Amino acid sequence: MKEQNILAAIGLLKDWSNCLLVVQSGALGVIGAMVKDSRTTKARVLALFSVSFFVLSICAAANLIGSLPYLAQAADTIKDIYREEGNLDIVIRQNATAQVVLFVAGLIMFLCFTWARTEGEKQAPGT
């Protein structure tokens, strides 16, 4: 692949990773605001799982984004950025896959948390 194509692919990967980071940051803020009013243990545990998955995804993103400058420096020798090793000797493809899988798991746990939270409100005494 040409060097300019590699650099363009690196830029797109950075943008994609940053986009997920922005969504995760917002979701973490929403979870923080919602968890204080959660009455059930189930809802709090699901919130903990959601936060855990998001934090792990953020760690994968930090490793991925931190690997991109090394890829950009070697752009003239790279044929496929997804086959290259980044920081911590993790292949970029595996790192990007981990980021998105953990992100989706965090979203699923977030949806379960919001569902459990509303169920807890319906079952709260005095309502």
N, C-alpha and C positions, 0 to 999 in steps of 0.2 A: 504494500500500500504506500502511496506517496506520503511524504512527511506532512504536507498540509492537511491531508485527509485524517491522518493520525491525530494531529492537533485539534482538528474539528471534532473528532470522536471523543477526545479527552474533554473538550469544552462541553459537549452535550452530556457526557456522563457526570460531569461536575454539576451542571444545571439540574439534572434529574435528581441527583443525590441531595442537593440543596433544597429542592422542592419538597422532598419527603421530610427533610429536617424541619422546614417551616411548619408543615402540617402537624408533625409530632410535637413540636413546641407548643402549638396552639392546643392540641389535645391534652397535653400534660397540664396546661393552665386550667382547662375546663374540668379535668378530673379533680384537680386540687380544689376548685371552687365547689364541685358537686359532692365530694366525699365527706365534707364536714357535716352535711345534712343527712348523710346516709345512716339509717338506723340498724340495718341488718348486717350480720357478720358476712353473709353471702355476698352482699354488694361490696363490702370493704375488701374481701378477698379477691373478688374479680377486679376491683380497682388496682389492687396490688399487682396482680398478674399483668394487667394492661400497662401499668407504669414500668414494670420489669421488662416486658417485651420492647416497649418504646426506648428504654434506656439502652438495652442491648443493641437495638437497631441504630441508635445514635452513635454507639461505640463503633459499630461496623462502618457507619458513614464517616466517622472521624478517621478511621484507618484508611478507608477508600480515598477520601479527599486528600489525606496526607501522602498517599502514594502517587497522586497525579503529577506533581512536579518532577519526580524521577522519571515517569513515563515521557513527559514532555521533553526532558533533556535527551532521552534516547530515541526520540521520534524518528530519526533517520534510519534506525536499525530495527524498529518494531514492525512486524507484519500484522499482528492482531493484538489489540490492547487487552482483550479478555483472557488471553493465554499467558500474559506476563505476570510475574510475581511482583507484589507490592510490599508494603510494610509488613513486618512480622512473617515474611515469606508466605503470605497468603495470596493465592492466585486471584486476580482482579474479578474474574467471573464468579468465583466462590464468595468473595467479599460482597459483590453487588447482589448476588442471590440471597446471601444471609441478611443483608439490609432490607430487602423487599419482603422476604418471608417473615422476618421479625416485625416489620411494620404492619403487615396484614394480620399477623397474630395479635398485635397490640390493638388494632382496630376491632377485631372480632371480640376480644376481651372487653374493650370499651363499650361496644354495643350490648354485650351481656351485662356489664355493670349498669348501664343506664336502664336496661330492662329489669334487673334485680332491684334497682333503686325504686323504680315505680311500683313494683310488686310490694316492696316493703312499705311504701306509703299507703297502698290500698289496705294493707293488713295492720297498719298502726292503730293502737287502741284509741278510741274516742273519735274515729272518723266514720 
